[in-house]
Structure formats: structure tokens, C-alpha cells
Amino acid sequence: MSLFGALNRRVLGFRAMELGATLLLTAMIITVYMSKTGAGDKTDDIDRISQQIQDTQTQIHLLKAQVANEERPDRLIRLSAQILNLQPISPRQEIDADALADIAQSQAPKTPPAPTPASAPAPDSPPPSPLQPAAYAGPPVTPSVASPVGGR
């Protein structure tokens, strides 16, 4: 049997060539439909991601504006004076790095003389705890109550 004879053969009342062409055309239609549907889904994803990027950029812009508002010098001065009772640094309080060593040496505690056996501490008293803060000479620090800066 020749190839031409196989294509002209009738199956269920149709020629084999017609059935093959119909199946091929149906497969192509389904493939094109699936490709277009997938491309439409990708387009929807791209649009959704583009909207997310735009929303994020808007949020960044708003946050930058909020930071600029929070960092205004006049606002910080007013808050520091109201909440913490802070004052601007006076020129007499400013020093250079070389003077820091002199100040540290002048305020360093004098080394006590070596203890003699007669002046040794009593064995009953425990040594000071390293977890307790050391007593430094200076003005007492009063704890302040923290309040929200943003006022929200």
C-alpha cells in the first residue's frame, strides 16, 4: 500500500488526511490559546508588581518627608528643652581632642596607698558587686520619663 493510498483511506466516513489535519489544527489552536492565556497571566503579574513598586516609592517619599519633619532643628530644640531640660552647648564647654587627656588626668582618682595589714578591710564585708554602678564625682543624674516624640 502506498502513502497516497493510506491518506485516501476512509475511517469512520472521513479520509485519514482530513482527520490528521483536523487533529493538527486542534492541537495548534489549543497551544496558541494556552500561550495567550499564560502571557495574559504574566501581564497581570507585571501590572501587580509595578503597582507594588509605585506604592513602595510613595511610602518611601512619605517616610523621607516624615524624617525631614522630625529632624527639624527648631523642633528638636523645643523638644529637648521641654522633655529633657537640655540647653545648647556653650562655647566654654567645647574643647579639642588634646585637652581631653589633660582633663582625664586631672579628674583621675589618686591611687590610694598600699593597704597595710592594720588597715585591711574586715573579712566579714563582701567585696563590692561589679553589677552595681560605680560612684563617680559629678552632678546627680535624675531619671526622666520617656515620652513619644512623634506625638501620635
C-alpha positions as CSV (number, residue, x, y, z in Angstrom):
1,M,0.0,0.0,0.0
2,S,1.3,3.4,-1.0
3,L,1.4,6.5,1.1
4,F,-1.2,8.1,-1.2
5,G,-3.5,5.2,-0.7
6,A,-3.2,5.4,3.1
7,L,-4.1,9.1,3.1
8,N,-7.1,8.4,0.9
9,R,-8.3,5.6,3.1
10,R,-11.6,6.3,4.8
11,V,-12.0,6.0,8.6
12,L,-15.5,6.5,10.1
13,G,-16.5,8.1,6.9
14,F,-13.6,10.6,6.8
15,R,-10.4,10.4,4.9
16,A,-7.3,9.8,7.1
17,M,-5.8,13.0,5.8
18,E,-8.8,15.1,6.9
19,L,-8.7,13.5,10.4
20,G,-5.0,14.2,10.7
21,A,-5.3,17.8,9.6
22,T,-8.2,18.3,12.0
23,L,-6.2,16.9,14.9
24,L,-3.2,19.0,14.0
25,L,-5.3,22.2,13.7
26,T,-7.0,21.4,17.0
27,A,-3.6,20.9,18.7
28,M,-2.3,24.2,17.3
29,I,-5.5,26.1,18.5
30,I,-5.1,24.7,22.0
31,T,-1.4,25.6,22.1
32,V,-2.0,29.2,20.9
33,Y,-4.8,29.6,23.4
34,M,-2.6,28.3,26.3
35,S,0.2,30.6,25.3
36,K,-2.0,33.7,25.1
37,T,-3.6,32.8,28.5
38,G,-0.1,32.4,30.1
39,A,1.0,35.7,28.6
40,G,-2.1,37.4,29.9
41,D,-1.3,36.0,33.4
42,K,2.3,37.3,33.1
43,T,1.0,40.7,32.1
44,D,-1.3,40.7,35.2
45,D,1.7,39.8,37.4
46,I,3.8,42.6,35.8
47,D,1.0,45.1,36.4
48,R,0.6,44.0,40.0
49,I,4.3,44.2,40.7
50,S,4.5,47.6,39.0
51,Q,1.7,48.8,41.3
52,Q,3.6,47.5,44.3
53,I,6.7,49.3,43.2
54,Q,4.8,52.5,42.8
55,D,3.2,52.1,46.3
56,T,6.6,51.4,47.9
57,Q,8.1,54.5,46.2
58,T,5.2,56.6,47.6
59,Q,5.8,55.1,51.1
60,I,9.5,56.0,50.8
61,H,8.7,59.5,49.8
62,L,6.3,59.9,52.7
63,L,8.8,58.4,55.2
64,K,11.5,60.8,53.9
65,A,9.2,63.7,54.4
66,Q,8.4,62.5,57.9
67,V,12.1,62.1,58.8
68,A,12.7,65.6,57.5
69,N,9.9,66.9,59.7
70,E,11.2,65.0,62.7
71,E,14.7,66.3,62.3
72,R,13.9,70.0,62.0
73,P,16.3,71.8,64.3
74,D,13.7,74.1,65.8
75,R,11.5,71.1,66.7
76,L,14.4,69.2,68.3
77,I,15.4,72.3,70.4
78,R,11.9,72.7,71.6
79,L,11.5,69.0,72.5
80,S,14.9,68.9,74.2
81,A,14.0,71.9,76.3
82,Q,10.6,70.6,77.2
83,I,11.2,67.0,77.9
84,L,14.8,66.7,79.0
85,N,15.6,70.2,80.1
86,L,18.6,70.3,77.8
87,Q,20.3,73.5,76.9
88,P,22.6,74.3,73.9
89,I,26.3,73.7,74.5
90,S,28.1,76.9,75.5
91,P,31.4,77.8,73.9
92,R,33.2,77.3,77.2
93,Q,32.1,73.6,77.2
94,E,33.8,72.9,73.9
95,I,37.4,71.5,73.9
96,D,39.7,70.0,71.4
97,A,41.0,66.4,71.5
98,D,44.4,67.3,73.1
99,A,42.7,68.8,76.1
100,L,40.7,65.6,76.8
101,A,43.9,63.8,78.1
102,D,44.6,66.7,80.5
103,I,41.0,66.6,81.8
104,A,41.1,62.8,82.3
105,Q,44.4,63.1,84.2
106,S,43.2,65.9,86.4
107,Q,40.0,64.1,87.3
108,A,41.5,60.7,87.7
109,P,41.3,59.4,91.3
110,K,44.6,59.5,93.2
111,T,45.9,56.0,93.7
112,P,45.5,55.1,97.4
113,P,48.5,53.9,99.3
114,A,49.0,50.2,99.6
115,P,47.0,48.7,102.4
116,T,48.8,47.8,105.5
117,P,47.8,44.8,107.5
118,A,46.4,47.0,110.2
119,S,44.1,48.9,107.7
120,A,43.0,45.8,105.7
121,P,39.2,45.5,105.4
122,A,37.4,43.2,107.7
123,P,36.9,39.7,106.2
124,D,33.2,39.9,107.1
125,S,32.4,42.6,104.5
126,P,31.9,41.3,100.9
127,P,33.6,43.0,98.0
128,P,31.5,45.5,96.0
129,S,29.4,43.9,93.3
130,P,30.6,44.5,89.7
131,L,27.0,44.8,88.7
132,Q,26.4,47.9,90.8
133,P,27.3,51.2,89.1
134,A,30.4,52.9,90.3
135,A,30.1,56.2,92.2
136,Y,31.6,59.0,90.1
137,A,32.1,62.6,91.2
138,G,29.7,64.8,89.3
139,P,26.2,66.2,89.4
140,P,23.5,63.6,90.2
141,V,21.5,62.4,87.2
142,T,17.8,62.4,87.6
143,P,15.9,59.8,85.5
144,S,13.4,61.3,83.2
145,V,10.2,59.8,81.9
146,A,10.4,59.0,78.2
147,S,7.5,60.2,76.1
148,P,6.8,59.5,72.5
149,V,8.5,62.1,70.3
150,G,6.1,61.8,67.3
151,G,3.1,62.8,69.4
152,R,0.9,60.1,67.9
